[in-house]
Structure formats: C-alpha cells, structure tokens
C-alpha cells in the first residue's frame, strides 16, 4: 500500500485553523504585554508626581508654620484660627 502524499482536506483545514488561532493568541499576548508596559510607565510617572506634590506640601506647611505658627486655616476664606 502506498503512503499518502497529501493531507485530507479536513486535516489541512484543521491545521490552518489551529495556526490561525495560535497567531491570534500570540498577537493578543503581545498587545497585552505592550499595554502592561504602558501602565507601568504611567504608574512610575504618577508616583514621581506624588513625590513632588508631597514635597510641595511639606515645604508649604513649613513656610506657613514659620509665618503663622500652629494654626488652623479655612481654605475657603483664608481665615486663620490660632490654637
């Protein structure tokens, strides 16, 4: 009996479908990795912004404490209440 020299059409289609599914999955994984990288970069940026605003808060607090001492400040009106 001779050995087959060609796949059956259904077998060939199954292989093609499998290959297509694999390609789609690989592309989706690549996109996910790219999104993850973008999120990590954005997180780094936001952390640095947080550090900056925290430093600004500390400096502003020191400046106001030097000028007014320990006080409560009404942010709406700017009124000062001394302790």
N, C-alpha and C positions, 0 to 999 in steps of 0.2 A: 504494500500500500504506500502510495506517495504521501510525503509530508505536505501539509498545506503551505502555500506560498503567499497567502493573503488572509488577513483577518476577515471575519464575517462583518457585515455592515453594522450590526448591532454592537459588536465588540468594539469596533472602531469608534462608534458614536459614544459609547461608554467612556472610552479613553479620552476622547475630545472633551466630553462633559467634565470629567474629573480634572483635566488640565485647566479648563476654564475656571472651575471652582477654586482650584489652587491659586491661579493668578489673581482672582478677585480677592481671596483671603490675604494673600501677600500684599496686595495694594492697600487693603484696608488696614493691615498691621502697620504698614509704612506711614499711612496718614495718621494713625493713632500715635505713633512714635513722634511724628512731627508736631502734633497738637500738644503732646506731653511736654516736649521741649519748649514750645511757646509758653505754656502755662508756667513751667519752671522759671523761665526768664522773667515773666511778668511778676511772679512771686518774689524773685530776687529784687526787682525794681521797687515793688511795693514795700518790702522790708527796709530797703535803703531810705525810702521816703518816710517811713515810720520812724526810723532812727533820726532823721533830720528834724521831723516835727517834734519829737520828744526832746531833742537838744534845744530847740527853739523854746519849747515850753519851760524848760529848766532855766534858761537864760532870762526869759521874760519874768518868771517868778522871782528870780534873784533881783532883777532890776526894780520890780515893783516893791519887793520887800525892803530893799535899801532906801527907797524913796518914802514909802508909807508905813513900813513896819508890818506887824501881823494884823492884817485887816481882812474884812470881807468886802468884796466888790460886786455891786449889782451890774451885771453885764448889759442890761437893757439901758439903764440910765447913767451908769458910771458913778453911782453914789457909793461912798466909802463908809463902812461901819467899823469903828475901832473896837477892838476886843477889850 
